[in-house]
Amino acid sequence: MASTENSARLCIRAAATVVALTAAIGCAREAEEFICPDVAVGDLVVTELRGPQSSPNSLPQWIEIANVSDEDLDLEGLHLALLRPDGSSSLDMIVRYKRPLAAGGYYVLGFVSDTMLANGVDYGLAGEHDGDLYEDGVLSLLACGETIDKVVYNDLPKAGTWSLGVSPPSADGNDSELAWCVDATVAADGPATELGLPGTPGEVNRPCE
């Protein structure tokens, strides 16, 4: 009987050792590289937001940013943090591939697949967030743990875009709600019911009147 019990204990210990070794091997994978984009505070500025539309349209929702630095930048590793004004429903969306943005250029991150880019969208955020932009929210651009720019917005328009009317754009200039306005300009190349109210993705914004 003692021999049988000893054998059982040995089997249990052996099984535990195998499990431990398996777990150790599974944890031995090299950690994913942390990408820290070389972007300074104020180098990137949120310039335009297109949220869910109330009328039929063929354009996606998107976030536009501008490179206001004097250097070309690579957006890989940039985080776009979105939350509601009360701090709830926090989202962290990441640019996961090398994406150059020339000095003075604009870049549009759309809520579409990165394999289905169109209508001025440069990068697809599908998979990072498959819902809508919040009607009221706080959007921050983060690089290397620092806040590069932050925008607080309310009542995102359901027809057209929420557009920064300051030129040239700046991280200080977009802090004031008075610098923003609704761009509901009808598209020049088609009825609004088909194309929607496109705003100015990837281009200088129209001034607020």
C-alpha positions in Angstrom: 0.0 0.0 0.0 2.8 2.4 0.9 4.5 1.6 -2.4 1.3 2.5 -4.3 1.0 5.8 -2.4 4.6 6.7 -3.1 4.1 6.0 -6.7 1.0 8.2 -6.8 2.9 11.0 -5.1 5.8 10.7 -7.6 3.3 10.9 -10.5 1.7 14.0 -9.0 5.0 15.7 -8.5 6.1 14.8 -12.0 2.9 16.1 -13.5 3.3 19.4 -11.6 6.9 19.7 -12.8 5.8 19.3 -16.4 3.1 21.9 -15.9 5.6 24.3 -14.4 8.1 23.8 -17.2 5.3 24.3 -19.8 4.2 27.5 -18.1 7.8 28.7 -18.0 8.4 28.0 -21.7 5.1 29.8 -22.5 6.3 32.9 -20.6 9.7 32.9 -22.2 8.4 34.6 -25.3 10.1 37.9 -26.0 7.9 40.8 -25.0 6.5 42.9 -27.8 8.6 45.9 -28.6 7.4 49.2 -27.1 7.3 51.8 -29.9 7.9 55.3 -28.7 7.5 57.8 -31.5 9.8 60.8 -31.5 7.1 63.4 -31.1 7.3 66.4 -28.8 4.5 68.0 -26.9 2.6 70.3 -29.3 4.1 68.7 -32.5 0.7 67.1 -33.4 -2.6 68.9 -33.2 -6.2 67.5 -33.4 -7.8 69.6 -36.2 -11.1 67.9 -37.2 -13.6 65.3 -36.1 -16.2 63.5 -38.1 -18.7 61.6 -36.0 -21.8 59.5 -36.8 -24.1 61.2 -39.3 -27.9 61.4 -39.0 -28.4 61.5 -42.8 -27.4 58.8 -45.3 -23.8 59.2 -46.5 -20.9 57.2 -47.8 -18.1 58.6 -45.7 -16.7 57.1 -42.5 -16.1 58.7 -39.1 -12.6 60.0 -38.6 -10.1 62.0 -36.6 -7.7 64.4 -38.4 -4.4 65.5 -37.0 -1.8 68.0 -38.2 2.0 67.9 -38.0 2.8 71.5 -36.9 6.5 70.8 -36.3 9.4 71.6 -38.6 10.3 67.9 -39.0 8.8 64.9 -40.7 7.3 62.5 -38.1 6.6 58.8 -37.9 3.2 58.1 -36.3 4.0 54.5 -35.4 3.2 54.0 -31.7 1.0 57.0 -31.4 -1.9 56.5 -29.0 -5.3 58.1 -29.3 -7.0 58.1 -26.0 -10.7 58.7 -26.0 -13.1 58.9 -23.0 -16.3 60.6 -22.0 -16.2 63.9 -20.1 -16.9 62.0 -16.8 -13.9 59.8 -17.4 -15.8 56.7 -18.3 -15.7 54.4 -21.4 -11.9 54.9 -21.8 -10.5 53.7 -25.2 -6.9 53.4 -26.3 -6.4 53.3 -30.0 -2.9 52.8 -31.4 -1.1 53.5 -34.7 0.5 50.1 -35.1 2.5 50.5 -38.3 5.0 53.0 -39.7 3.1 55.9 -41.0 5.1 59.0 -42.1 3.6 62.5 -41.8 5.5 65.3 -43.4 6.0 68.6 -41.7 3.0 70.8 -42.2 0.9 67.8 -43.4 -2.4 66.5 -42.3 -3.3 62.9 -41.5 -6.7 61.2 -41.3 -7.4 58.2 -39.0 -10.7 56.7 -40.0 -13.0 54.1 -38.3 -12.6 51.7 -41.2 -10.4 48.7 -42.0 -6.8 49.6 -43.0 -7.3 47.6 -46.2 -10.3 49.7 -47.2 -8.9 53.3 -47.2 -10.8 55.8 -49.3 -12.3 59.4 -49.2 -9.2 60.9 -47.7 -8.6 58.4 -44.9 -4.9 57.5 -44.4 -5.1 54.9 -41.7 -7.8 52.5 -40.5 -8.7 52.2 -36.8 -11.1 49.3 -37.2 -10.3 46.8 -34.5 -9.0 49.5 -32.2 -12.6 50.7 -31.8 -15.5 49.4 -33.8 -18.1 51.8 -32.4 -18.8 55.6 -32.8 -16.9 58.6 -31.7 -18.6 59.9 -28.5 -21.0 62.8 -28.9 -19.2 64.5 -26.0 -15.6 63.5 -25.3 -12.0 64.1 -24.4 -9.5 63.1 -27.1 -5.7 63.0 -26.3 -2.7 62.2 -28.5 -0.1 60.4 -26.5 3.5 59.5 -27.3 6.0 58.0 -24.9 3.6 58.5 -22.0 3.3 62.2 -22.7 0.2 64.1 -23.8 1.1 65.7 -27.1 -2.3 67.4 -27.5 -5.8 67.2 -25.9 -9.2 68.3 -27.1 -12.4 68.5 -25.1 -15.5 68.6 -27.3 -19.2 68.7 -26.9 -22.2 68.0 -29.2 -20.3 66.5 -32.1 -22.4 67.5 -35.2 -24.5 64.8 -36.8 -24.2 66.6 -40.2 -20.7 67.6 -41.2 -17.6 67.8 -39.1 -16.3 69.6 -36.0 -13.6 71.7 -37.5 -10.7 73.8 -36.0 -10.9 77.2 -37.8 -7.5 78.5 -36.6 -4.8 78.7 -39.2 -2.1 77.7 -38.7 -3.4 75.1 -36.2 -1.7 74.8 -32.8 -2.0 72.8 -29.6 -2.8 76.0 -27.7 -5.1 77.4 -30.4 -7.4 74.3 -30.3 -8.0 74.5 -26.5 -10.7 77.1 -26.9 -14.2 76.0 -28.0 -14.6 79.3 -29.8 -11.8 78.2 -32.2 -14.1 75.3 -33.4 -17.2 75.3 -35.6 -19.4 73.0 -37.6 -18.4 72.5 -41.2 -21.6 71.6 -43.0 -20.4 72.6 -46.5 -22.1 70.5 -49.2 -19.7 68.4 -51.3 -19.0 70.0 -54.7 -19.0 66.7 -56.5 -22.3 65.2 -55.5 -25.5 65.6 -53.5 -25.2 65.6 -49.7 -27.6 62.7 -49.5 -25.1 60.5 -51.4 -21.7 61.7 -50.3 -22.6 63.3 -47.0 -21.0 66.5 -45.7 -17.3 65.7 -46.0 -15.5 68.5 -44.2 -11.9 68.9 -45.3 -10.1 65.6 -44.5 -6.3 65.9 -45.1 -6.6 69.6 -46.0 -6.5 73.0 -44.4 -9.8 73.7 -42.7 -12.2 76.4 -43.7 -12.2 79.4 -41.3 -15.0 79.7 -38.8 -17.3 82.6 -39.6 
